[in-house]
Amino acid sequence: MNKTDKILIAGSAGMVGSAILRSLRSQGYTNIVGTFNRKVPEKLESVKYHRIDLLDLHACTSLFTEENPDYVFYAAAIVGGISANNTLRAQFLYENLQIQNNVIHTAYLSQVKKLLYLGSSCIYPKNAPQPIKEEHLLTGPLEYTNEPYAIAKIAGLKMCENYNLQYGTKYISAMPTNLYGPNDNYDLQTSHVLPALIRKFHEARISGAAYVNIWGTGSPLREFMHVDDLAAAVVFLMENYEGTPFINIGWGRDISIKELAILIKEIVGFSGTLIFDHTKPDGTPKKLLDTTLLTELGFTPKIKLRPGIESTYSDFLKKYG
Ligand SMILES: NC(=O)c1ccc[n+]([C@@H]2O[C@H](COP(=O)([O-])OP(=O)(O)OC[C@H]3O[C@@H](n4cnc5c(N)ncnc54)[C@H](OP(=O)(O)O)[C@@H]3O)[C@@H](O)[C@H]2O)c1
């Protein structure tokens, strides 16, 4: 990838898309096109934005015809935590399939040099051996609460694989673990666990509440990676990796939800107690990615959990504090 090649980031106003944008700009890439839909991004020098609904194939075709990008980062999706995954089931399946079909197929028709597709660690079976290797895909039933989202993501990575096989495209796919960082979603109806805990502890501290309610038993083990590490990893893959096997992207260590809650409680400065709501689902008991392939390619993440959450909380305070 040359510094002046035209790079399209689909979903550049989202948490992941905006981190990829930061990473590319900091590495001297100067010809970047971003897309947004509802959330309007801040204007940045040397970045051109299109407002587009990627569900609309015609609009997607017009975008590629006008911009003719060399490289595409696919970071658009509707995403959410366990509650959103479990309740917006039809929407998560339909919209994720539709927007990725539109972008992946249009990128092929416009002969992009390379596309990087972002999936998720939700693609793996509920009871996959730990840590989870790429080869564990499709070896068992999925976690039912996020099955629609996972099926859309599996379809996306298989689409990339099969376009490479039939059409000779150079598509690569990355499967990140749970992410957090600037521009995360703090809406308690749709957010992931880490931003939801930041908001709950922050509001409890401000209101002087005696306790905070937390979904589930606190026992599930999860891995968390700062989105700036993820962005550095996907830019690294775009620059250095070709091939059909998709690549796990993770931090390499997991933590229980209870331990995470205690860490965030300390960082936010809440002094009350935690109450775990056992009536709410826990989801998959453990999810840790095996990142041997990524490490062997030469990439290692840098941002540790405590400083990563501290800087994320500072970003939260700037926007909502
Ligand atoms: N967050 C995580 O923990 C995590 C973990 C693993 C993988 N990932 C993957 O990373 C990618 C990005 O996730 P994220 O966390 O950055 O989510 P996000 O912050 O919600 O960003 C997603 C972006 O996609 C855009 N989008 C959704 N529907 C669209 C549509 N119909 N047309 C145009 N744009 C649309 C959204 O725009 P509007 O909001 O303006 O509609 C938003 O900017 C996803 O593929 C996700 O699977 C995320």
The ligand as a MOL file (V3000), in Angstrom:
LIG
                    3D

  0  0  0     0  0            999 V3000
M  V30 BEGIN CTAB
M  V30 COUNTS 48 52 0 0 0
M  V30 BEGIN ATOM
M  V30 1 N -16.9060 -3.4120 18.9710 0
M  V30 2 C -16.3730 -4.6100 19.1500 0
M  V30 3 O -16.1290 -5.0540 20.2940 0
M  V30 4 C -16.0170 -5.4680 17.9630 0
M  V30 5 C -15.4260 -6.7010 18.2090 0
M  V30 6 C -15.1100 -7.5210 17.1420 0
M  V30 7 C -15.3950 -7.1110 15.8570 0
M  V30 8 N -15.9570 -5.9090 15.6320 0 CHG=1
M  V30 9 C -16.2610 -5.5560 14.2330 0
M  V30 10 O -15.7770 -4.2750 13.8810 0
M  V30 11 C -16.6710 -3.6760 12.9460 0
M  V30 12 C -17.0560 -2.2910 13.4140 0
M  V30 13 O -17.6100 -2.3480 14.7160 0
M  V30 14 P -17.6810 -1.0650 15.6690 0
M  V30 15 O -17.5330 -1.5540 17.0450 0
M  V30 16 O -16.8060 -0.0120 15.1400 0 CHG=-1
M  V30 17 O -19.2010 -0.6460 15.4960 0
M  V30 18 P -19.8180 0.8380 15.4110 0
M  V30 19 O -19.0630 1.7670 16.2800 0
M  V30 20 O -21.2750 0.6940 15.6190 0
M  V30 21 O -19.5240 1.2220 13.9010 0
M  V30 22 C -20.1800 0.6060 12.8420 0
M  V30 23 C -20.3410 1.5970 11.7390 0
M  V30 24 O -21.0960 0.9780 10.6840 0
M  V30 25 C -21.9950 1.9510 10.1910 0
M  V30 26 N -23.1770 1.3690 9.5910 0
M  V30 27 C -24.0650 0.5110 10.1340 0
M  V30 28 N -25.0770 0.2920 9.2770 0
M  V30 29 C -24.7980 1.0280 8.1670 0
M  V30 30 C -25.4650 1.2210 6.9370 0
M  V30 31 N -26.6320 0.6150 6.6500 0
M  V30 32 N -24.9080 2.0510 6.0300 0
M  V30 33 C -23.7430 2.6860 6.2960 0
M  V30 34 N -23.0560 2.5410 7.4480 0
M  V30 35 C -23.5970 1.7150 8.3700 0
M  V30 36 C -22.3950 2.7580 11.4040 0
M  V30 37 O -22.8860 4.0080 10.9990 0
M  V30 38 P -24.1320 4.7060 11.7440 0
M  V30 39 O -24.0050 4.3990 13.1990 0
M  V30 40 O -23.9650 6.1400 11.4150 0
M  V30 41 O -25.3280 4.0700 11.1550 0
M  V30 42 C -21.0870 2.8510 12.1740 0
M  V30 43 O -20.3450 3.9880 11.8120 0
M  V30 44 C -17.8440 -4.6150 12.7920 0
M  V30 45 O -17.6930 -5.3910 11.6450 0
M  V30 46 C -17.7590 -5.5020 13.9940 0
M  V30 47 O -18.2520 -6.7680 13.7510 0
M  V30 48 C -16.2810 -5.0570 16.6550 0
M  V30 END ATOM
M  V30 BEGIN BOND
M  V30 1 1 1 2
M  V30 2 2 2 3
M  V30 3 1 2 4
M  V30 4 1 4 5
M  V30 5 2 4 48
M  V30 6 2 5 6
M  V30 7 1 6 7
M  V30 8 2 7 8
M  V30 9 1 8 9
M  V30 10 1 8 48
M  V30 11 1 9 10
M  V30 12 1 9 46
M  V30 13 1 10 11
M  V30 14 1 11 12
M  V30 15 1 11 44
M  V30 16 1 12 13
M  V30 17 1 13 14
M  V30 18 2 14 15
M  V30 19 1 14 16
M  V30 20 1 14 17
M  V30 21 1 17 18
M  V30 22 2 18 19
M  V30 23 1 18 20
M  V30 24 1 18 21
M  V30 25 1 21 22
M  V30 26 1 22 23
M  V30 27 1 23 24
M  V30 28 1 23 42
M  V30 29 1 24 25
M  V30 30 1 25 26
M  V30 31 1 25 36
M  V30 32 1 26 27
M  V30 33 1 26 35
M  V30 34 2 27 28
M  V30 35 1 28 29
M  V30 36 1 29 30
M  V30 37 2 29 35
M  V30 38 1 30 31
M  V30 39 2 30 32
M  V30 40 1 32 33
M  V30 41 2 33 34
M  V30 42 1 34 35
M  V30 43 1 36 37
M  V30 44 1 36 42
M  V30 45 1 37 38
M  V30 46 2 38 39
M  V30 47 1 38 40
M  V30 48 1 38 41
M  V30 49 1 42 43
M  V30 50 1 44 45
M  V30 51 1 44 46
M  V30 52 1 46 47
M  V30 END BOND
M  V30 END CTAB
M  END
